[in-house]
Amino acid sequence: MKYTVEIELDIPIQKVKELFEEQENLYKWQPSLQELELMSGNPVQPGAKSKLIYKNGSRKIEMIETIVLNELPAQLDCTYEAKGVFNVVSNRFQSLSENKTKWISENEFRFSGMMKLMGVFMKSAFPKETRKSMALFKSFAEEEA
């Protein structure tokens, strides 16, 4: 499953870079994030692996984030692996003006095992969650600017 979501941020592209490069900021705009542990590499640099634990209701979701490419402020590509799910995310950023940035998030999900069924039945939920997450970042980023 592939999809693209876009959002405009009312902050300069350089500020976007600064906010994304500080890994601890994830806690400020991802309210379900419970734990973040750097497993190897340097934070937000290619090859870095981090364990992320999210709590969704009573469910805990553990995933491994791998930074594939960091060419911020233009692009940040990552993969996320969880039980039955492999997600490739390409985040691209375009400066629209001195204080406006477009964020384009291209997502590809691959499912295995029982998650294949979830992927079929919840297909529309994934872009909706991405939009929600991007909106949370927008609120956080614009407040920080």
HUHU-V894740 format. One record per residue. N is the residue number from 1. OMEGA is omega in whole degrees, 0 to 359 (none if undefined). Layout:
((N;OMEGA) (N;OMEGA))
This chain:
((1;178) (2;174) (3;179) (4;177) (5;179) (6;176) (7;175) (8;179) (9;179) (10;177) (11;178) (12;181) (13;179) (14;177) (15;176) (16;179) (17;181) (18;183) (19;179) (20;183) (21;177) (22;186) (23;181) (24;178) (25;179) (26;179) (27;185) (28;181) (29;175) (30;188) (31;181) (32;178) (33;181) (34;183) (35;177) (36;183) (37;175) (38;182) (39;180) (40;178) (41;178) (42;184) (43;175) (44;176) (45;181) (46;181) (47;180) (48;176) (49;178) (50;174) (51;179) (52;176) (53;180) (54;175) (55;179) (56;188) (57;178) (58;182) (59;172) (60;178) (61;179) (62;178) (63;177) (64;176) (65;174) (66;176) (67;182) (68;184) (69;174) (70;174) (71;178) (72;18) (73;185) (74;188) (75;174) (76;181) (77;183) (78;167) (79;178) (80;180) (81;175) (82;182) (83;178) (84;183) (85;172) (86;186) (87;175) (88;182) (89;173) (90;178) (91;177) (92;183) (93;180) (94;176) (95;179) (96;176) (97;182) (98;184) (99;180) (100;182) (101;174) (102;177) (103;179) (104;181) (105;177) (106;186) (107;173) (108;178) (109;172) (110;184) (111;175) (112;179) (113;182) (114;181) (115;176) (116;178) (117;179) (118;179) (119;180) (120;186) (121;183) (122;185) (123;183) (124;182) (125;184) (126;176) (127;179) (128;179) (129;178) (130;178) (131;180) (132;179) (133;179) (134;178) (135;177) (136;177) (137;180) (138;180) (139;179) (140;185) (141;182) (142;176) (143;181) (144;187) (145;none))
